[in-house]
Structure formats: C-alpha cells, structure tokens
Amino acid sequence: MNTVVIFGRPNVGKSSLMNRILGRREAIVEDEPGITRDRKVAQAEWQGAEFDITDTGGWLASGSELDAKVTDQAAKAIESADVCLFVVDGRTGLSQEDRAAAAVLRGSEDKVVLVVNKVDTDDLETLKWDFMQLGLGDPWAVSCLHGKGVADMLDEVVGRFDEPTEVEQPPQQDERVFSIAIVGRPNVGKSTLFNNLIGEERSITHDMAGTTRDTVDVTMSTDIGEIKFLDTAGMRRKSKIDEDTEFFSALRSLKSIDGADIALLVIDASEGVTAQDVRLAERIDAAGCPIVVVCNKVDLIGTEARLELNTTLDRKLSFLPNPKVHKISATSGSGINKILPSLSEAMGVYTTRIPTQDVNKIIRIAQQAQPAPGGARILYATQGATDPPTFTLFVNRKLHDTYIRYIERKIRESFKLGSTPIKTRVRLRNE
C-alpha cells in the first residue's frame, strides 16, 4: 500500500490536514505548537485509491532533547514515504525553519507535494507563490479549516502513486489481529515498554511526564500471531488535568481500552501501587478487558521493597481475578520476554467457548454444594458470547449479587479462565 507522510515545522496545520483527509478527528489539534510528537498512522481513501497516511511531529532545526527526538521521528517517516506532503503556513509566510525543513527533502523532490495551508479565501491565493523559492515545485494552496483546495491536492497525490504490478489476490481467510493496549499513569515507562515489544523506537520516550499525547499503534507479526500494540497517553485523575490537550489524550486512551482485547497495566514499582493505578485497573476490568499487570522499574528497588510490592498488589488489586504479574525493567529489557506467553494465554481464554452441557454440569454441582437463598434456582445456563466469555443464567426468581459472584467463581475455577473477566446475564423464566 502507498504511504503518504505529512511533514513540516510545528503549528502549520499538519494534524488538521490529516483530519481533513480522513474526514474525522483522528489526530489531536490545538492552537499551540508541539501537540503532535509521535507518528500517527491511519488508512485513508481518495477516488478509490487506498493509502496509509502518517502525521508527524513538528520538524525543528534545533531545540531541546525532546524536540530532537520528535524531529528524528519525522525524518524516519519520510524515508519510507511514497509521497511527502510538505506543509507550510501561508499566513505566516516563508520562514527559516521552512527553509531548513525543505533542505531535508533535497534529493526527494519527486515525491514532495508542497502544501500552503491557511489560504482560507481566494484573495489570499497569491501567498503561495512566495514558497516557490523552496525549489520543491508548484505549491498547492489549501485551507484545512474549510477544506478549500484539499480535493485538488489529493488528486495530485493519488496521481503519483505507482500502479500495482499485479492484481492482488484476496486473502483466503483473515487471521484475527488482537489489540493490546499499554496503559498506565504518566511516566511509568509505557512507551519504553512499547518500543521494546515492537523492536524499534516508534514512540518517543523522555523523562518528562506526558510525552505521549496520542495513541500510537503498530501491528506486527509475533510468535503468537499478528498483534496490534497500542501505546496510550498517561492518565491522571480528572482533578489533576489542567489543559485541553491532556483531556483529549485521556479520552483517546479510554477509547483504546474500550476497543482493546487485552490491557497491559504498567505500574511504577519504585512508587508502588497508587490510587490512580487502582482506578485504572477498575476501569479496565469494567470494560471486560483481561489485564496483565507489568511492574516496571524493579531495577530501582531492593529486595524488601519487592516483597512489599507483592503484598500491596495482592491487597489493592484483590478485585482482579488472578491477574498475571510481571516484574520488568523496560530500560534494560529484563523480564519482557515473559510478557508474550502471558498475552497468548489471555488471548486463548478471552476467546474460549465452553459446551453448554459442561456449563450446566458445573452449575448443577455448584448449586448442590451451596443452594441459592430464598428458593432461587438456576434452571439452565449457556455461554452466549466470547470476548470476554459471557454466560446467561435462566432462573426461577431473582439471584442475589453475592450468589452470582459465587457462580462466576465456580465457572472460572472449573474452566481455568484465569484473569479474563466474566460477564453474567440473568433471565427470569417468564421473561
């Protein structure tokens, strides 16, 4: 598939252009520079042509260590691009940063489409000619805000795509791709773990909390099949969020949790299990998503602190059903090799389907051992769905919540459902 990369200095409208092309708000947009840091990839389509589009962070000739990492990510994206949309700000005019960014594209002029953004009205059309000095061909004047000129620019983009050399055969059967969301508080090491798992520095890492602002996803082939890893922005308590960018980042992270098959909950071992860690675990569990707990930075604590961490995990996360816990150092890579087997086990349980006769056998044994109070009785049970395993209990009268939990525990223990949440629906016989 062809790849289109959006490139340019900060605050010229790169993310706005991506959202306009996609027709939805995929990238976070704010009226301040430096919002986008990591590469954001999505699938787009224009006039029947499908392509991957990548939004990059603002390119800077100089700046802080974090700015340098953002710039490096943008430069890497260009290397693999078929078409590069070099975005500049028509209202601000040609700047030294634009010239420096254009120099990066020297030798790749044939794949560059020069896009002059913020040309909102026809009388501003002449602003684009000033950018001819960059030597990157005729500029295309657009307004990402209003959509003006974007269609013509896209015609130019897809016109540069290589024609397929042969007709692609449709796959016989699509293999399921499991999505794994890496979640946690800011600065616990999520992006470092993400980079370790995918084998490349795809997410920008920095000591500053909140470096990741949008969800970054990468689909890759592993020993346990195709997996989509999602690096999410760190989530703090609502009362601690004091800017719109962090608010939208948190919303994207919550959306990733709701759509994920499994969650890797990353906890900073050097700080222990905080109240926010517990809240996140509760939120993930409520979404019906299996949890694998990852205690990062164990290389920073001693033996006594590790023993205390075990006790704290058991006490504060007791509401989770037997979660797998891994103690790792994302920086050194220690312990990370054990995560994939745990994910494989969680995937198997998450999609398991139990024969109806086996379910009813366990229900019958459980009721004989401990009858429900008030004469209530489960007449029949069946598994209605997977992802996670969902059971429907047909009863003669209402069951107490404590008894439902008792039945769930018996089902979990009997069929070795591990840390996967179980959903239970209760139906009265006369319903």
Secondary structure, DSSP 8 states (H G I E B T S, - for coil): -EEEEEE-STTSSHHHHHHHHHTS--S---SSTT---S-EEEEEEETTEEEEEEE-----SS--HHHHHHHHHHHHHHHT-SEEEEEEETTT---HHHHHHHHHTTT-GGGEEEEEE---SGGGGGGGGGGGGG-SSS-EE-BTTTTBTHHHHHHHHHHTS---SS-----SS----EEEEEEESTTSSHHHHHHHHHTS--S---SSTT---S-EEEEEEETTEEEEEEE------GGG--SHHHHHHHHHHHHHHHH-SEEEEEEETTT-S-HHHHHHHHHHHHTT--EEEEEE-GGGS-HHHHHHHHHHHHHHTTTSSS-EEEE-BTTTTBTGGGHHHHHHHHHHHHT----HHHHHHHHHHHHHHS--GGG--EEEEEEEETTTTEEEEEESS---HHHHHHHHHHHHHHHT-TT---EEEEEETT-
